[in-house]
Structures are given as structure tokens and as C-alpha cells.
Amino acid sequence: MRQVVQNYRTGELALLEVPAPRCKPGGVLVRTRYSLISTGTELMKVSEAGMGLLGKARARPDQVAKVVQSAATAGVVATYRKAMNRLDSYTPLGYSLCGVVEQVGEGVSDVAVGDLVACAGNEHALHGELNWVPANLYARVPEGVSAAHAAFGTVGSIALQGVRRGEPQLGDAALVVGLGLIGQLVVALLAGSGTRVVGADPDPRRCALAERLGALACGPPGSGVVDTAVAELTGGHGADQVYLAAGGDSNEPVELAARLVRDRGRVVDIGKCRLDLPWNAYYAKELDLRFSRSYGPGRYDPDYELAGRDYPYGYVRWTERRNLACVLDLIARGRLDVEPLISHVADFADAVETYRRLGSGELKAVAVLFRYPPPGPRPSPEPGGNGARRPDRGAAPAARPPVPRPVGLAFVGAGAYASSMLLPHLAGRDDVALRQVVTTSALSAANARRSFGFAAASTDLDAVLSDPSVHAVFVVTRHSSHAELAGRALRAGKAVFVEKPLALDEAQLRQILDAVAESGNDRLQVGFNRRFAPLLREARGRLGRRIGPATARYLVNAGQLDPASWYRRRDSEGSRFAGEGGHFIDTIDWLLDADPAEVFACATPDQADLQVLLRYPDGSTAAITYATSGSARFPKETIELLGDGKVLRFNDFLRASVHGRWRWAGPRLPRGRDKGQRAQLDAFLAAVGTGGPMPIGLDSLIATTRATFAVHTSLRTGTPVRLDPPAAPDGAGP
């Protein structure tokens, strides 16, 4: 299928051929009929992409701050690679469309195949021929509403939420500053609700259109027309509300609002304009400044948007989905007329040229729609393609002879970690063939294929598992899916590299062990890369053989998470320590060459900071401090190991020393933080290629995973948790 994308580094726009998304539970697969260009938001994004790096930094200081923070913790080289990879990837455009339901996912019962729906979301209602849309981001289109008009549903919801934030009453007077697409819809909604509206915009054509939609008077900001109209409507008191629907760097909109709003009036920011508030003016009138967050309650809440958990009707009357349905209802009943807003309808094949014309000013438009061609006949699936046969679960397990070079690899997931920490070490190697990349997002797969040279991109895991040229599968998805995906790949006879954690609970771990037992395939590696870090390995070698018990201390200065990070989704993705803790337990296990026998943990009330105590069979002990409340300027990971009259000190993959009869110190000028990713991949590929044992034994992976579970058990019970040595599953190798 085709999708409109943009390269944020170069500014290139393209109509890209990408894999079709699959229909997942909790949503529907929609074939687009019309999608709407948000001429304000999208053209701003297109304009930013055309800037140089300095211009991009000025436009997005929030992202610059994240890069600086990442450099302080992960190192300059890794941060630069990650930032450049993100900049040089294709990003999607679009967030408002109407289409026909083509498939219905499990758990969805309110629509059927063939229904017309309006869809929302900058990850789900993209300018593309097919989109998977979760349940709370679509609404059925009422009878009599055309697909072209229903495509305004999402943008109309943005305007409607702004109006709701202003709380207009019958007879109020309102000023709308900025008469682009959102501003025009705000005018129409206000006028339809009985509010007297004045508009302000420098473009006379937009002013005329707003008056057609119900504004009583419009003119340039600060002109006599606007000032006089507001004064006459309000007897000189000022507008009850001012709606800021303008963009740009000018501070004129907020200053105009302060001058023309009444005492104790409301100013609602819907657009993205400069907000250097004139303090005296806002203070003197005691103005109420409000922000309107996109489509309404539920926006940016993954539990609502992705998990489909609706808010109670009695507590949250207007959610983003209810706003979307309301806009469609207003259109159906003739209370909102969007036809005058349509300036241009372009064929989807002409999408890139349409953006060029809009950006150059050649095409002056308030609203532009893309019209999509009807679907053609579906081609028969090709071997290894999206329609490939599901592999036979009962097939005999694969043997372990040496794999012919190059080793064929497939990636399931190609997010930030895979793209910055794994794939750069694999692309371009003579001993590796990147066969397929599979993601739930079609564009992510296409980006990975373009950036790293995969032979094929897909959204269908079955195609990978049935491909005989794929010898090893990398599972680099979100935590909750690791066990299921790794188990399926093991049953298909593939060697598997799965990012940590291997599992989030005992039931998920059992899925893995059952897959090993049923298939006889234990070719499994977990991404515990720290034990492969060259500096740490050298320090361990310098320490020498351990004779008596040792004491270890591992301080992890984890830092704060971004509020929007999916790591915060404890219900679905486990705790933060469940996701990361295996790294640190595995490192201690490797340093002590043993698996823990007992685990005790305690934590702060919010369980953000943990102390984990490990006891080993030979009497060795270890303490892991996992803290999120420390300073970002302090090293992220420090290790101390004491025993046999010797001390190993390791400082954040930059410095290491061993103190004993003699003292050894690592290089004073390290080349950078090498956390062992490349060495780990080399070891895994060597094992796959030769048929030799995996770099970390299965019993060790099981022990580390169960020790991570024990941390949370101990936190819950307040008591130590004893661990039994792991038993290899029946049918597994030695």
C-alpha cells in the first residue's frame, strides 16, 4: 500500500510503498476514502523539516533538551547515532480521515465490515490507503453524510474541544483570532450555538469565508473593523471569550486578546501561537487563560487510545471519541456545514505535488482533501510474502548443523533501541543477510528496510517464521509481547535473540519453557549485553579467579522517565525494574559465576527506588540500588566487587580499576561507552553460524528471569524469596 511520508532530516516528501498494516484486536482495519490535510499543523511540520539543524533545534527546544540529557547518560556517540537515525527516518503525515471498515479485530462489536467510519490520530488516521484504528479513535458515520465531509471529523473535534473549553452561553460575544481551518470551524460551531462571533485574520478571503459561516464581522487583527465590532456587540465591555486559533511567532494574538476581552473573561489557546503574556493586562482584568488539548479527554492517554478503556459517561461527558461522534452528528443534521471549507480535492497519487503547491503558496487553501482510488483486485500471496502459510506448530525441530553463510536474520520490531543499538552493528556485514523486518507499523518497517538494507518489510510474522532463509529472529518489541513472540519463533525452529526482559511473570516464562520442551529448540539468547562490555570483561580478567565469598554493590542511577514513556504502563508492560532489572542481576551473576539463591527487596512508598539484596550459594552477597531520584549529572551505573583481598571498581563503562597486590586501571581516555552490544551480537551470530552453544546458558537466563520476578514478590510480601536452581525443560539440550 502507499502512504505519504516525510524525511525530517532532508525535508523530502514521498508517496512510499509500505507493508499493509494487520488488523489487531481492539480495533479495525480501515481502507481510506478521503483524508484531510490539516493546513496549519501539517504545513508547520513540513516547514520545520525543510530547516537546517539549527533551525530545527530552535523550533523544537524540548527535543534538544532530551538529546542533551541522553548524551549525559548514554554517551555522545550513542546519542548522536540515535538522534541522526530518528532524523533520517520517514515520519507519517495526517490525522483525520474517513474510510470503510475492511476487517474487524477481536473484541470489537460496534461496527461491521463495510461500515463507513471517521478516524482520528496522528499514528492511526494517516494519509495512507489502509490504517489500523483502535476502538476509541473511530466513530460510525451517520446516514446521509458523505465520506468527504466525514473526513473533517477529527479536525472538527479539535475545534469543538476548544469551544467547550471556552464555555460559551447563549448571547455571549466571542472573538476568534486566526481564521485558518480550525478557526473557521470554531466560528461555525460558535455561531451555530447562539454565540455572536467576530473574526480576526489578515487574509480578506478567510474573513469573507468566516462571515459566510456565521461571523458577524471580520477584519485584520488590530483593525478598526474588529475593535468596533467587539465594542458594538458588547456595549464596550469586551468579548466574553477569545479563541486563539493562530500560529506563528508573533505575540500579537495574546496582546489582542487582552485588549478586547472583558474583565474576568476567558482566553482559550487552541493553536500554537507565541504566548508571552502581557502580565499587567492579564492581571488587571484577572483573565482566565485556558488551553485546549487536541480532540478532547483521552488524548495522549494510552489506556484510553490504545487499550480501549473508555472514561465513565457520568464523569467525562465529552471524550475525544464522543466529540468525534458529535461533529458527525452536527454535519448530519445540517448544523455544521463543512462544504464551504473545501478549497481543493486532489487525487492521492498527486499528494507530494499537492504539498509542494501548498508550501510554495501556489495553492491557497483552507482545507484540502485527498481522494483515494477504489481498491483493486488482491494479488495472490507470494512465497514468503504477507499471505504466507502459518508454520506447522507440530513440525519437527530444526537441527543444529552450521548455518550456511551469510546468516539470515529477521527483526520483529524496529524501534529506537533496535535502530540505534543493534542494527547499526549488523548492517553491511558480509556474514549477515538482513532478510525481513516485521513491525505493527507499516512505516516503521519501511524505514528499517530503507535505513539498514532489509530485503523485505512486512507486518506479518508468519511470513518470517515460514521463511527457510531466516535462521535467527530478533524480538525487539515492547515487553509484554516478548514471551509470545519468542515462543512462536522457537517452535518454528529459529534461533532467537529477545531483548530483555524474557518474560514479565511466571506464566509468560512458562510459555517459553513449553516452547523449548515441545520443539527441542533451546537456541535462545536474551539481550543481557553488559557482561559482554569489553572494559568490564577486561576488569574481571584482571581481578582473576575468585576463591572465597565476595561482596558486590551495583548502583543504578536510572533517572526519571519521560511522562509519555510506555515504560510507565505498569498494567501491560510491567514495572520499570521488571523491564530493566535483569540487566543488573545478570551482570552480578556473571561476575560471581553463580545464580542467586535468595532475593530480598525493599522500596520507597511509590516503589520508584529499590534496594535489592541477593544471596548466593557460596555465601557471596550483592546489593543493587535502583534509583530514579538521583542527579542526571552523576554516572548512571557503578559497580564495586570486593573479595579475596581485592577490589574491582567500574564506573559507567568509562573507567575501571582493580586493586590488590598490584593495581590496574583502564585507559584514562576511553573512546566512549561500549556497553557490549556489538560483542554480544558477535557471540550470538557465532553460535548460530557454527551450531555451537548459546553465549548464555538457558539455565542462567531462567535463573535471572526468576530472580527478577522474586524482587516483586519480596516487595509484595516483605520477606525474602528462596530460589531453586532452574531445571532444563524436557527435550532441551545440555
N, C-alpha and C positions, 0 to 999 in steps of 0.2 A: 504494500500500500504506500501511498505518498503522504508526506507531511511537510509543512512549512517549518524550516529551522533557520537558526542564525548562529554563526560563529562569533562569540562575544569578543574574541581577540582581534579578528580581522574585520569584523562587521559584515562578512559575506552572508547573503541570504540565499537560500536554496530550497527547491522543492525536492526533497530527498526521498528515495525509495527505502523504506524501513520495514522490518518484520511486522506483521499484523499482531495486535495485542490479543491475548487469550481472554476468554470470559472466566472470571474468577468468582468464587462465592461472594455473596453480599452485594452484587452489582449486576449491571447489564452491559452487553456489547452493543454499541450504537453505530450505525452507518450514517454519516453526516449528510444532510441535505443542504443546509446553509450554515455558515459560521460568520460571525460578525467581527470586524476589525474594530477594536477599541482605539479610535484615532488618537486619544490622548495618551493612555498608558502604553500602548504598543509602540507608537512612534517615538515616545520618550526612550523606551528601551532600545529601539533601533538606532536612535541618535547617539545614545551612550556607547553602543558597540562601535560606532564609527570614530570615537575619540581615541587619542593615544593613551598610553598607560597613565600618564599624569592626569589627563582629563578624566579617565575612569576612576582614578583614586579620589579626585575631588568630588566626583558625582556620588561615590559610594564610600564615604569615610568609615561607615560601620564595617565594611568588608576589609578595609585597610587595617582597622584595629584587630580584627580576627587574625589576619596574616601576621601582624607583629606578635600577637600572643602565641600563635603557633610556632613562630621562629624561636621564641624564648624557651619553649618546652620540647619541641621536636627537632630543632636544628634548622639552620638556614637552608641547607641543601635539600632536605626532605620537604620543607615548606615551599621552597621555590618550585620544586618538581610538582607538588600538589597544586599550587596556585596556577602554574602555567598549563597544567593538564586541564584544570577546570576552565580556564580562559579559552583554551584551544578546542573546547568541545562544542558540539552543536547543542543549542538550547531551543526549546519549543516556543511557539507564539500562539496566542489565542486563549480564550477562556469562556466564550459564550457561543452556543450553537444549538441547533435543532436537528434531530435525526430520527431514524426509525430503529426500533429495537430489533437486533438481529439474533441475539442469544440472551437467555435469562440465566443468571447464575443461581447456584444453590442458596436457598433461604430467601429468595425474592418472590413475592406473590402479588404485588400490586400492579404489575404491568405484564404484558404478554408479547411474544414475538409479533412484530407488525405494528405495535403501538408507536405513535409519534410522541416524542419527549423533548423537552428543553433541558439542556445540560449546562452545568457550571463547573468552574475550577481550572486554575492555570496548570494543573497536572492531568486533568481528565477531560476537559472540553476544548481540546486543541484544534488548530487548523490542520486536520488530518482526515483521511477517508473513514477511519474506524477509531473509536475511542472506547475504552472500558471506563464506566462511570459508576461509582459506588452509590448506594441507595439514597443517601441523603443529599446527593448533588444532582438529582434529576427530578422532573415533575411532568406528569402526563399533560399533553396539550389538549385543551378543550375543543370540542367540535366547532368548526367554523373558523378557527384560527389557522392562518397559513403558516407553513414552515418558515418562510422568510420573516414573518412578523414574530413568530415564537423564538427566533434566534436572538431577539432583543431581551430575552428573559433575564439573563444574568446581569447585563448592564442596567436594565430596569430595576433589578433588585438593589444594586448599589445606590441608585438614586432614591429608591423607596426607603432604604435604611437611613439615608441622610435626612429625608423628610421626617421620618419617625423620630430621629434624634432631636429635631427642632420642635417637636410637639406643637404644630400649628393648630389653631382653633378657628371655627367659623368667624369670618370677618377680619381675621388678622391681616396684616400687611407684611410682605416678605420681600427682601432684595436678594436676587441670585446673581452672584459675581462670577462671570465665566460662562459663556453660552456655547460650549462645545457639546459633545454628545450627552455627557452626564448632566450638564447644566440645562440642556433643553428638556430632558426627561424630568428633572426636578421642577421646572416651570410647569410642564404639563400636569404632573401629579398635584402640585400645589393648587393650580387653577381649578383642577377637577374636584378638589376637596373644599372649595369655597374660600380659598385664600386669595387676596388681591396681591398680584405679583408685579414687581419691577425688575427688569434685567439690565445688567451692565456688561458690555463687551465691546472692544474696539472695532469689530468687524460688522459693518452695517447689514450684510446678508444674514448673519447669525441673529442680529437684533430683529430683523424682519421676520425670520422664521419663529423666533420666540413669541413675537406678538401674534403670529398665526396660531400658535399653540396655547394662547391664553394670557400672555403677559399684557398688562395694560399700557406699559410704556417701556422702551428700551433705548439705551444710548451708550456712548463710550463712558468708561469709569471717570468720575470726577466732572462730567459734563453737566451743563445746566439742565439737560433733559432728565437725568437720573435724580439729581438733587431736588429739582422742582417736583417731580412725580412723587417721590417719597414724602416730601413736605405736604403736598396737597392731599395725599391719601391718609395721612396720619395727623393732620392738623398741626404739623410742625413737631410732633413728639418723636418721630423716628420709627423705623421698621421694627416690628416685633421680633423678627428673626432675619439674620443674614446668612445665606448659604454660600460658602466659598467652594466653587467648583472650578477654580482656575488652577493653572500650573505655572511653572517658570520660577525665575529668581527674583522677581520684583516683589517688594514689600507693600505695593500699593493696595492689594486686596484687603489686607488686615487693617490698614490705615483707613481705607474707605469704609469698612465695616464699623470701625469705632466712631466715625463721624456721623453715619446715617442710621445706626441702630438706636433704639430708645433706651432710656435709663432702665437698667436691670434686664435688658434684652438678651437674646441668645445668639451666639455666633457659632455656626456649625461648619467644621472643616471636612469637606468630602474629597477634595482634590489633593494635590501635592504642591502647595504654594509655599513661599517663604513665610515664616511665622516669627519675625522679630517684633514682638508685641510692643506697641507704644504704651508703656506702663501707665503713665499719667491718665491717658484717655480711657484705658480699660478699667483702671482703678476708680476714676471719678464717676463712671456710670455703673460700677460694680457689675461688669458684664459676665455672663456665663459662657465660657468657651468650651465647646464640646467637639469631640472627634467622632467620626462615623467610620466604623471598621468594616469596610468592604460590604459583603452581601447581607450581613446580619449575624446574630448569635449562632455560634457553631463554627464560624470561620476560624481557621488555624487550630482548631481543636481536633487532633487525630481520632479521639474516641468518637466524636460526632461524625466527622467527614469520612473516615476510613473504616472504623469499626461499626458504624451504623447505629450508634446509641443516641436515640433522639432525646431531646430535653422534654420534661413534663409539660404538657399543654397549659396546665393551670399556672405554672411558674414562669415559663418562657413562651409567651403567646406567639411571638413572631421570630422564628428561626430563619436561617438562610433558605431552607427548603420551602418553608411556608411563605416567605417573601417571594420566592420564585413562582410558586403557585398563585399568589395574589396578583402579581404582574400579569400572568397569563389570563387570569380571570378578568382583570380590568380591560385587557385587549379584547377578550371575547365579548364583553358586554358593551364595547364601544366607548368605555370611559377613558381609555388611553389609546391615542391614535399615533402609531409609530411610522405610518406610511410617509408623512412629510419629511421624516428624518433621513430616508434612504436617498443618498446622493448618487450612488453608483453600485451596480451589481456586476461583479467580474467573475468569469469562469475560473474555477480553481486552478486550472492549468496556467493561468496568467497571474498567479499570486505574486511571484517575485517582481514582475513588471509593475504590478499594482502598488506594491510597497515603494518601489523606486519613484513612481509618479507622485505618490503622496509625500514622500520625503523631500522631493525637489520642489514641491509646490505646484507642479504642473496639474495635478488633480486636487482640487479644493473640495473637500467633502466633510460632512458632519458624520455620516455613517456609511460604511462600505461593507457590502456582503460578498462572501464567496459562495458561488453556486456550484454544487458538486454533480458530476455525471452519475447517472444511474449505474448500479453495479453490473458488470459484465458476467459472462459465464465463468464459473470457478474452474480453474485448471485441475487436472488430476494430480495428486501428490506425487512428487518425485522421490526416489530413494534418498533417505537422509534428510528430506525436507520437512516442512511443518506438518504434513499429513502422514508421517511415517508410522508404521505399526508399533504399538506398545510392545516392549520387550517381554518375552515369556518369563514370568516370575519363577517358573519351575525349571528353567533351563539349567544345565549342568554348570557348575562354577568354572570360571576361566582358569586355565593352567598358569604356571608362573615361569615359563621359559623367558629368556631375554627377549625384550621387545625390539623389533627392528627399528633402527634409527631412520628418521627422527621420531622422537616420542610424540604421539598425537595427544594434544591437550584440548580440553573444553572447559570453559568457565561458566558457572552458574552464578550470576551476579557480577556486576562490573561497576560498583560504586566507587567512592573516593578512595577507600583503602586498597581495593584491588587495582585501581588505576594508578595509584601513586607508589604503592609499596611492593606489589607483586609483579604486575605485568611489565613494568619497565625492565625488570631483570630477566624476562622471558622473551620479549620481542626481539627479533633479529638473530636469534641463536641458531646455529646450524644443527644442533642436536634436538631442536624442538620444532614442532609444527602446530601452530595455533589453529585448530580445526574449526571450532564453533564457540560462539558466545551466546548465552541464553539469559535474558532478563525479562522481568514482567513489563518493563517499559520498552516499547519498540525503539525509541530514540536512544536509550542507553546502550542497547545492543548495537545500533548503527554507529554510535560514537566510538565504542570499543573496537568495532571492526575497522573503522577508518583510522583510529589512532595507533592500533597495535598490529594490524595486518591479519586479523582472523579471516579464514577462508569463507566463513558463513556466519550470519547473525540470525537469531531466531527467538521466538518466545515459547518454544515447545521443547520441554525437557526430554520427552520421549524420543525426539529425533536424535538427541545426543546419545542416549542410553542404548539405542539400537544401531549406532554407527560403529562399525568394526575398526575404523581408522582412529577412533578415540580410545587411547589407552588409559588415560587418567582424567578424572573430573575434579575440578576445583570448586568447592562450595563456599562462596563468599557473599552470602546473603545475610539478612537480619537473623538474630539469634534464634528466634522461635522456630525457624524453618530448617535449622542445621541438621537435626537428627533425622527428620523425614527424608530430606534430600540425600544425605549421606547414605542412609539405609537403602534407598532405591538404587543408588549408584553401585553400592556393594553387591546387591542382588544381581545387578546387570553384569557383574564380573569386572568392573573397573577398579583401578587403584583410585583412592580418594584422598584428596587434601581438603580438609574442612577447617575454616577459620575457627578460632576459639569463640565461644565455648562449644564443646562437642554436644552437650545437652544441657537443658535447664533444670531437669528433675529426673528422678529415678525412672519414671515411665518413659521419658524420651531416651534415656540411656539404654533401657531395655529394648527399644526399637533397634538400636544399633547392634546390640549383642545378639538379638534374634536374627538380624540380617546376616551377621557373621556366621552364626551357627547353621542357618539354613543353607547358605551359599558356600560355606567353607572358605570364603574370601575375607581375609583379615588385613588386606592391603590398605591400611588406614594411617593417615598422618594428621595431627592437629597442629594448628599454626602457633605452637609454643616456640617462638623464634629466639627468645633471649638466651637460651642455652647454646645457641649457635653463634652468638656475637663474638667476633674474633678477639676483642680485648678481654672479655670475660673468660674465654677459653684459655687464653694465654695466662691470665692471672691464676686460674685454677691449676694449670700445669705447673706454674712456679710454686704454688703452695705445696705441691707434692702429695704423696699418699697420706691419708688420714689414718691414725691408729686408734685413738680414743674418741670419746664423745666430743661433740663440738656444739658451739652456740652461735646462732645466726640471727641477724637483725636486718630486716628489709623495710625501709621507709619509702612509701609511695606517696608523693605529693601530687595527688591526682588532679586537683584544681576543680573549679566549678564548670558545670556543663552549660552549654547554651540552652536557654529556656525552651527552644523549639526542638532540641535534640530528641531523636527517637529512643535514645538510651533512657529517657525518663519514663518510658511506657512500661512500668513495672508489671502491670497486669498481663501484658502479652509478651514482653521481651525479657522479663526477669529483672532483678536488681542490677545496679551497675557493677557490684562486685561479682555477681554471677556471671557477667559477661567478661570481666577483665581478670578476676581473681586467679583463674587458672594459670595465667602467665607467671605470677609470682610464686605460687605454690610449686609449679613445675620447676622453676629456676632453683628454689631451695632444695627440692628433691634431687635435682641433678647435682648440685654442689655437694650434698651429703651422700649421694649414691644410695638413696633409700626412699621408701614410701612411708608417709606418716601413719602412726598407729593410733593417734588420738588428736582430736581437734577441740579447742575451746575458743569461744569468741565473745566479745562484748562490744558495745557500740554506744554512741551518743543517742539521745532520745529519737532523733529523726533517722538514725541508722546511716547517716551520711559518712561518718568517720568510724572506722572499725579497728579493733585490735584483735588479731588472730594469733593464737598460740598453737604451735604444732609440736607434738612429741613423737620421737622416732624409736624404733625397736632397740637401738643400741644405747639409748639414753640421751641422744642429741636432742636439742630443743631449738625452736626458731620462733621468732615473733615478727609478724607482718603488720606494720602500721599502714592502714589505707585511709588517707585523709583528704578531704575535699576543701578544708577550711584554711589551707596554708597560702603562702605568698607565691604568685606566679614567677617571682624572681629567684626563688630557691630551686635547686635541682629537682627534677621530677623523681628520680629513682636513685637511692643509695643503698649499698649492701655492706655489711660487716660480718665476717665469719672468723670466729676465734676458736682455737683448739690446738693441742699438741705444742703449746708454746709459740704458736704462730698466729698472725692476724692478716686476713685479706680485707682490703678496703677497695670499694668500687664506687665510682662517682659518676652516675648518669651517662655511662658509655663514652665518657671523655677521659677520665683519669682512673688509674688502677695502681695499687701497690700491694706488696706482700712484705710483712715484717716478721723476721725470725732470726736465725743466726746471722743471716745476711739480709740486706734489704734490696728489694727490686721495685722499680717504678716504671710504669708505662711511658710512652713517648710524651714529652712535655707539650708538643704541638700536634695534637690529634687532627686528623683530616676531617673529622666530623663524626656524628653519632651513627655508628653502624650497629643496629640492633639485631643483626643476624638474619635478615630476610633472605638475602642472596645465598648465604651459606646453607640456610635451611632448604631453599629450593634446589640447590645443587645436590644436597644429600637425598632429597625426595626423588629427584629425577634419576640419580644414580641407582637408587633402589628399584625404581620402576623399570629402568632400562636393562638392568642386569638380572632382575628377578630375585635380588638379594633381600635381606630383612629390611623392614622399615626403620628409619632413623631413630624413632622412639617406639619401644615395645608396646603392644596393645595393653599389657597389664599395667604399665606405667600410665597410659592415657586414662584407663579406667580408674586407677587409684587417685590421680589428680582430680578427675571429674567428681568422684565421690567425696573427696576432701572438700571441694568447693561446696557441694550440697551440705556437708556437715557443718560448715560455717553458719549457714542459715538455720539449720536445725538447732545448733547451740544457742544462737541468738534468740530463738523462739522459746527454748526450754530453760535457758540459763544454766545448763550443765554441760560437762564435756561429752564428746561423742567418740566412742571407740570405733575403729575401722578394722574390718577383717581384710586380710590380703586378698586381692582380686583373683578370681578363678577364671581361666580362659574359657570361652564358650566352647561347647561341644562342636567339633568339626573344625575349630580354628587351628592354625599352625602353631609351632612351638614359640 
